[in-house]
Amino acid sequence: MSAEAYRWRCSCCGEEHVGLPMDMMFGEPVDWDALDEATRAASGLDDDFCEVRYLTGEVDRFIRCLLPFPVPKMSVEFRFGVWMSVSERSWDIYRAGFGTGGYAEGGCFGYLMHDVPEYPGTMYFNADVWFQPDGLRPRVALHETDHPLFVAQRDGIEPVQIERWAAMMHSG
């Protein structure tokens, strides 16, 4: 069955929907509203990059990436838009090649900056971030562990999992 033809009832609103959302995204990698005004003013956030410059001189750098999950029953891939914390060096390499795909390296190490719903304890998961050509967002490959999120990325998820995520994001 295709994602476009899949019918499901949202547990949040009770409405029947046709088609599963195969892409969802998280908001900012930090609680932007909780930052003090001076830190926010010195920092930057757009659709692909976030740099938080604290008054202490410390700087956190994040890039928007895709965390893919196969959906074997539908022969498609579901993707979460996530933020990854990366080093200054990796940030510079990615920014230099952004939009052209001309990266000095193929990827970098990063930390996942979200707790994925129904998979507690995923904040700061270790992962490889693989830069993509043609301005596409980097793809995230979680480091091997026995955590259910790694297993889900390796083995795939059921369409009903996407239904639950869609309902959570809808109600959130």
C-alpha positions in Angstrom: 0.0 0.0 0.0 1.2 3.5 -0.8 1.5 6.2 1.8 -0.8 8.4 -0.3 -3.6 5.8 -0.2 -3.2 4.9 3.4 -6.4 5.7 5.5 -6.2 6.3 9.2 -8.2 7.9 12.0 -6.3 10.5 14.1 -6.5 9.7 17.8 -6.2 13.4 18.6 -9.0 14.9 16.5 -11.0 11.8 15.6 -11.0 12.7 11.9 -10.2 10.2 9.1 -7.2 11.1 7.0 -6.0 9.8 3.7 -2.3 9.6 3.3 0.4 9.4 5.9 2.8 12.3 6.4 6.2 10.8 5.6 8.1 13.8 6.9 7.7 15.6 10.2 10.1 18.0 12.0 11.0 19.1 15.4 11.3 22.7 16.4 14.4 24.5 17.6 17.3 22.4 19.1 17.1 24.6 22.3 14.3 26.3 24.0 14.7 29.5 22.1 12.1 31.4 24.2 14.0 30.4 27.4 17.2 32.1 26.3 17.8 35.5 27.7 17.3 38.5 25.4 21.1 39.2 25.0 21.9 35.6 24.1 19.0 35.5 21.5 20.2 38.8 20.0 23.8 37.4 19.6 22.6 34.0 18.2 21.1 32.9 14.9 18.4 30.5 13.8 17.1 29.7 10.4 15.7 26.6 8.7 19.0 24.9 8.4 21.4 26.4 11.0 21.3 27.4 14.6 24.1 29.0 16.5 23.7 29.9 20.1 26.2 32.4 21.5 26.1 32.5 25.2 27.2 35.5 27.3 29.9 33.3 28.8 31.6 33.0 25.3 30.5 29.4 24.8 28.9 28.7 21.4 26.6 25.7 20.5 26.2 24.9 16.8 23.4 22.8 15.3 22.4 21.7 11.8 19.0 20.5 10.6 19.2 16.9 9.3 17.0 14.0 8.4 16.6 11.0 10.6 15.2 8.3 8.3 13.3 5.1 9.2 12.3 2.5 6.7 8.6 1.5 6.5 8.9 -2.0 5.0 5.1 -2.6 4.7 4.9 0.5 2.4 8.3 0.3 0.7 9.0 3.9 1.6 11.0 5.9 4.1 9.7 8.1 6.9 11.9 11.0 7.9 12.1 13.2 11.0 13.6 16.6 10.6 16.0 16.8 13.6 18.7 19.1 14.9 22.2 17.7 15.5 24.8 19.3 17.7 28.1 19.4 15.8 31.6 20.7 16.5 32.8 24.1 15.2 35.0 22.3 12.6 32.1 20.2 11.3 29.8 23.3 11.3 32.4 25.2 9.2 32.8 22.3 6.7 29.0 22.0 6.3 28.4 25.7 6.0 31.2 26.0 3.4 29.5 23.3 1.2 25.9 24.2 1.9 23.9 24.7 -1.3 26.6 23.3 -3.5 27.3 19.9 -2.0 31.0 20.5 -2.3 32.1 19.3 1.2 35.7 18.9 2.3 34.5 15.8 4.2 31.6 13.4 3.7 30.2 13.9 7.1 30.7 14.2 10.8 29.8 13.1 14.3 26.8 14.7 16.0 24.5 14.5 19.0 20.7 14.2 18.5 19.0 17.1 20.1 15.5 15.7 20.7 13.7 13.0 22.6 11.8 11.2 19.9 8.2 10.5 21.0 7.7 7.0 22.3 11.5 6.5 22.5 12.5 8.1 25.8 16.1 8.9 26.5 17.2 9.7 22.9 18.4 13.3 23.6 22.2 13.4 22.9 22.3 10.1 21.1 25.5 9.6 19.2 25.2 9.5 15.4 27.0 9.9 12.2 25.8 12.9 10.0 26.3 12.3 6.3 26.3 15.4 4.1 24.3 15.2 0.9 24.7 16.7 -2.5 22.7 19.4 -4.2 21.6 21.2 -1.1 19.8 18.2 0.4 19.7 17.9 4.2 22.3 15.6 5.8 21.1 12.1 6.8 21.6 10.8 10.3 22.7 7.2 11.1 22.4 6.5 14.8 25.3 4.6 16.4 24.6 1.0 17.1 23.0 0.3 20.5 20.3 -1.9 21.9 18.0 1.1 22.3 14.6 0.7 20.5 15.2 3.9 18.4 18.4 2.4 16.8 16.5 -0.9 16.2 13.6 1.1 14.6 16.0 2.9 12.3 17.8 -0.4 11.4 14.7 -2.7 11.0 11.9 -0.2 10.2 8.7 1.0 11.7 5.0 0.1 11.2 2.6 2.6 9.6 0.7 2.7 12.9 3.8 4.3 14.5 3.6 7.2 12.0 -0.1 7.5 12.8 0.8 7.9 16.5 3.5 10.5 15.7 1.2 12.4 13.5 -1.5 12.5 16.2 1.1 13.7 18.8 2.5 16.4 16.5 -1.1 17.4 15.6 -2.1 17.8 19.3 1.3 19.3 20.3 
